[in-house]
Amino acid sequence: MASWYVAVILGIVEGLTEFLPVSSTGHLILTSHLLGFTGPKAETFTIVIQLGAILAVLTLYLDRFIGLLRFDPQKNFSGPRGLWLLFLTSLPASLLGLAAHKYIKAYLFSPFTVACALAAGAVMILVVESVDKQEKAATLDEITPWQALGIGLFQCLALWPGFSRSAATIMGGMLLGLRRTVAAEYSFIAAVPIMVAATGYDFLKNYELFVADDLFFLAVGFGVSFIAAWAAIKGFIYLLGRLTLRPFAVYRLTLVPLIFLFL
């Protein structure tokens, strides 16, 4: 595979962008093109290192995930009810992604389609932030099944590389009545089942592309992704208590012309 520093760069990009509303997949596609790291093996690598970012979520929200294994009468987001909410959120994108997997990888993994998705997501962020919203859920324990399913429907937008799963689910949560920080935290937690399914499915289909010598490269990308994601999640939650999502929309719109200029 490529030199080890490519794994470091891609791990940093993945970790920093996975849970921010800027699209990790889009940034990985663009970065891979700039580094000349392309092809089926490269595409699978950029998907597999997402597991490092997932581990960061499991670490930061360990008590919530443990709570899903047993019912706590003082926490609605626990036990079978919590699992049911995550199932409802994961279902729409899982079904659509399974049906459209080949089409997505064949036609949507390019700088042009990523640029279009970045622009579309930025416009949607600005619209959502300008709409008056009634906050009905101030904590994770106040999320309803209908809100969970609605967020899952919004998550389908993330199948367009560049749109951002985080942006889609956070915006969906906000429109459905979740406080901005709660929408972000639920987005992080709900990412785990859908990302484990997506990365596992892709790796099982393409594991034969890798040989023993690639394990170090994969391990570096995984480890760097974990560290970067842990820092990004902590920083993002801190910022959301003080800012809106508008700066991320501006960043996305700034990135679009640069993509057309350099790629």
NORUR-V598571 format. One record per residue. RES is the residue in one small letter. PHI is phi in whole degrees, 0 to 359 (NA if undefined). Layout:
BEGIN
res={RES	RES}
phi={PHI	PHI}
END
This chain:
BEGIN
res={m	a	s	w	y	v	a	v	i	l	g	i	v	e	g	l	t	e	f	l	p	v	s	s	t	g	h	l	i	l	t	s	h	l	l	g	f	t	g	p	k	a	e	t	f	t	i	v	i	q	l	g	a	i	l	a	v	l	t	l	y	l	d	r	f	i	g	l	l	r	f	d	p	q	k	n	f	s	g	p	r	g	l	w	l	l	f	l	t	s	l	p	a	s	l	l	g	l	a	a	h	k	y	i	k	a	y	l	f	s	p	f	t	v	a	c	a	l	a	a	g	a	v	m	i	l	v	v	e	s	v	d	k	q	e	k	a	a	t	l	d	e	i	t	p	w	q	a	l	g	i	g	l	f	q	c	l	a	l	w	p	g	f	s	r	s	a	a	t	i	m	g	g	m	l	l	g	l	r	r	t	v	a	a	e	y	s	f	i	a	a	v	p	i	m	v	a	a	t	g	y	d	f	l	k	n	y	e	l	f	v	a	d	d	l	f	f	l	a	v	g	f	g	v	s	f	i	a	a	w	a	a	i	k	g	f	i	y	l	l	g	r	l	t	l	r	p	f	a	v	y	r	l	t	l	v	p	l	i	f	l	f	l}
phi={NA	289	296	300	293	295	296	295	298	293	295	295	299	298	296	288	256	302	251	265	280	232	80	290	299	299	293	292	297	295	295	300	295	296	274	73	258	229	109	302	294	295	297	291	300	294	278	295	290	298	297	295	293	298	298	296	296	300	290	287	243	302	296	291	290	296	298	290	273	211	280	244	300	268	228	291	272	202	55	303	294	296	296	296	298	294	297	298	289	279	300	302	291	296	294	293	296	296	287	252	305	295	295	299	290	280	240	251	264	217	303	295	293	294	299	297	292	300	293	298	294	296	299	294	300	297	294	298	290	267	273	289	234	266	278	251	234	263	218	299	287	260	290	262	302	294	294	299	293	299	297	297	294	296	298	300	298	289	291	272	306	110	285	96	296	298	299	298	285	293	297	299	298	296	295	268	107	272	300	305	292	292	300	292	296	294	300	298	293	291	292	300	296	291	285	297	295	292	292	297	297	294	293	297	282	232	298	292	290	259	239	302	293	276	298	297	300	296	296	297	299	296	295	294	299	300	296	294	293	302	292	295	296	300	291	294	297	298	292	294	285	231	231	265	272	303	301	288	294	297	300	298	293	291	288	303	296	294	297	292	281	253	242}
END
